[in-house]
């Protein structure tokens, strides 16, 4: 169980990180941000291999996506001082609930 939770967190971070890396690349045009994107996708594939070998794809994949969205929004707010209004927050919560409902048996 702990291994599954760890791989979900790793997969979520690896899913969301490229968005933040691209934003940084667009600011300063350093190729290292693009290399970080490539590395992040390699980590994501590794997480998928470990998760999907032991669990249901239709449950784990949506969970990874929801956690990833939360991480990207938090990263945007903390790192880039982006603002999220009540509509954005309500939309995020609604999306998380919808994905949860779709992924449960």
TAFEN-V985361 format. One record per helix or strand of 3 or more residues. SS is the DSSP state (~ for helix, > for strand). FROM is the first residue (numbers start at 0). LEN is the number of residues. If there is no record, write none. Layout:
BEGIN
ss->SS from->FROM len->LEN
ss->SS from->FROM len->LEN
END
This chain:
BEGIN
ss->~ from->1 len->27
ss->~ from->30 len->22
ss->~ from->56 len->24
ss->~ from->85 len->18
END
